[in-house]
Amino acid sequence: MGRADEVELIRRRAKVFLDTAKYLLQRGEYDVASFNAEQATQLGLKSVLLLVVGDYPRTHSAIVLLNELERAAGEGISRFIEDNRLGLRSLEDSYLTSRYFYRSFDKEDAEYLVSLTEKVMELCENVRRRMGKG
């Protein structure tokens, strides 16, 4: 599998995780919807980093991934991180807590995290277009 194929595979999986998060949100499965939103965020960022940089850090942190994207693509990403830092931390928490700890996400939490994921995915698409790789 070439790099372009890997980019598209990861990008497609990110979209499927986001669609699944929305579906689970409608069904009232807020914990798993939050987890799926985090997975979509993580994979969306990794796909654009792979496209732009050729690699991505092996981390689950959306903030670390966004910082890497800032170094590679610049323009507005640090502002996005600043404006959404608490939400991004909640997304990161949803990855860990849904797998290892007892913590529940309610409807408002899940709606917020899905909405934030949509913003991250939009940011990724904007970077692709801006870099001429859309």
Secondary structure as a PSIPRED ss2 file (coil, helix, strand):
# PSIPRED VFORMAT (PSIPRED V4.0)

   1 M C   1.000  0.000  0.000
   2 G C   1.000  0.000  0.000
   3 R H   0.000  1.000  0.000
   4 A H   0.000  1.000  0.000
   5 D H   0.000  1.000  0.000
   6 E H   0.000  1.000  0.000
   7 V H   0.000  1.000  0.000
   8 E H   0.000  1.000  0.000
   9 L H   0.000  1.000  0.000
  10 I H   0.000  1.000  0.000
  11 R H   0.000  1.000  0.000
  12 R H   0.000  1.000  0.000
  13 R H   0.000  1.000  0.000
  14 A H   0.000  1.000  0.000
  15 K H   0.000  1.000  0.000
  16 V H   0.000  1.000  0.000
  17 F H   0.000  1.000  0.000
  18 L H   0.000  1.000  0.000
  19 D H   0.000  1.000  0.000
  20 T H   0.000  1.000  0.000
  21 A H   0.000  1.000  0.000
  22 K H   0.000  1.000  0.000
  23 Y H   0.000  1.000  0.000
  24 L H   0.000  1.000  0.000
  25 L H   0.000  1.000  0.000
  26 Q H   0.000  1.000  0.000
  27 R C   1.000  0.000  0.000
  28 G C   1.000  0.000  0.000
  29 E C   1.000  0.000  0.000
  30 Y H   0.000  1.000  0.000
  31 D H   0.000  1.000  0.000
  32 V H   0.000  1.000  0.000
  33 A H   0.000  1.000  0.000
  34 S H   0.000  1.000  0.000
  35 F H   0.000  1.000  0.000
  36 N H   0.000  1.000  0.000
  37 A H   0.000  1.000  0.000
  38 E H   0.000  1.000  0.000
  39 Q H   0.000  1.000  0.000
  40 A H   0.000  1.000  0.000
  41 T H   0.000  1.000  0.000
  42 Q H   0.000  1.000  0.000
  43 L H   0.000  1.000  0.000
  44 G H   0.000  1.000  0.000
  45 L H   0.000  1.000  0.000
  46 K H   0.000  1.000  0.000
  47 S H   0.000  1.000  0.000
  48 V H   0.000  1.000  0.000
  49 L H   0.000  1.000  0.000
  50 L H   0.000  1.000  0.000
  51 L H   0.000  1.000  0.000
  52 V H   0.000  1.000  0.000
  53 V C   1.000  0.000  0.000
  54 G C   1.000  0.000  0.000
  55 D C   1.000  0.000  0.000
  56 Y C   1.000  0.000  0.000
  57 P C   1.000  0.000  0.000
  58 R C   1.000  0.000  0.000
  59 T C   1.000  0.000  0.000
  60 H C   1.000  0.000  0.000
  61 S C   1.000  0.000  0.000
  62 A H   0.000  1.000  0.000
  63 I H   0.000  1.000  0.000
  64 V H   0.000  1.000  0.000
  65 L H   0.000  1.000  0.000
  66 L H   0.000  1.000  0.000
  67 N H   0.000  1.000  0.000
  68 E H   0.000  1.000  0.000
  69 L H   0.000  1.000  0.000
  70 E H   0.000  1.000  0.000
  71 R H   0.000  1.000  0.000
  72 A H   0.000  1.000  0.000
  73 A H   0.000  1.000  0.000
  74 G C   1.000  0.000  0.000
  75 E C   1.000  0.000  0.000
  76 G C   1.000  0.000  0.000
  77 I H   0.000  1.000  0.000
  78 S H   0.000  1.000  0.000
  79 R H   0.000  1.000  0.000
  80 F H   0.000  1.000  0.000
  81 I H   0.000  1.000  0.000
  82 E H   0.000  1.000  0.000
  83 D H   0.000  1.000  0.000
  84 N H   0.000  1.000  0.000
  85 R H   0.000  1.000  0.000
  86 L H   0.000  1.000  0.000
  87 G H   0.000  1.000  0.000
  88 L H   0.000  1.000  0.000
  89 R H   0.000  1.000  0.000
  90 S H   0.000  1.000  0.000
  91 L H   0.000  1.000  0.000
  92 E H   0.000  1.000  0.000
  93 D H   0.000  1.000  0.000
  94 S H   0.000  1.000  0.000
  95 Y H   0.000  1.000  0.000
  96 L H   0.000  1.000  0.000
  97 T H   0.000  1.000  0.000
  98 S H   0.000  1.000  0.000
  99 R H   0.000  1.000  0.000
 100 Y H   0.000  1.000  0.000
 101 F C   1.000  0.000  0.000
 102 Y C   1.000  0.000  0.000
 103 R C   1.000  0.000  0.000
 104 S C   1.000  0.000  0.000
 105 F C   1.000  0.000  0.000
 106 D C   1.000  0.000  0.000
 107 K H   0.000  1.000  0.000
 108 E H   0.000  1.000  0.000
 109 D H   0.000  1.000  0.000
 110 A H   0.000  1.000  0.000
 111 E H   0.000  1.000  0.000
 112 Y H   0.000  1.000  0.000
 113 L H   0.000  1.000  0.000
 114 V H   0.000  1.000  0.000
 115 S H   0.000  1.000  0.000
 116 L H   0.000  1.000  0.000
 117 T H   0.000  1.000  0.000
 118 E H   0.000  1.000  0.000
 119 K H   0.000  1.000  0.000
 120 V H   0.000  1.000  0.000
 121 M H   0.000  1.000  0.000
 122 E H   0.000  1.000  0.000
 123 L H   0.000  1.000  0.000
 124 C H   0.000  1.000  0.000
 125 E H   0.000  1.000  0.000
 126 N H   0.000  1.000  0.000
 127 V H   0.000  1.000  0.000
 128 R H   0.000  1.000  0.000
 129 R H   0.000  1.000  0.000
 130 R H   0.000  1.000  0.000
 131 M C   1.000  0.000  0.000
 132 G C   1.000  0.000  0.000
 133 K C   1.000  0.000  0.000
 134 G C   1.000  0.000  0.000
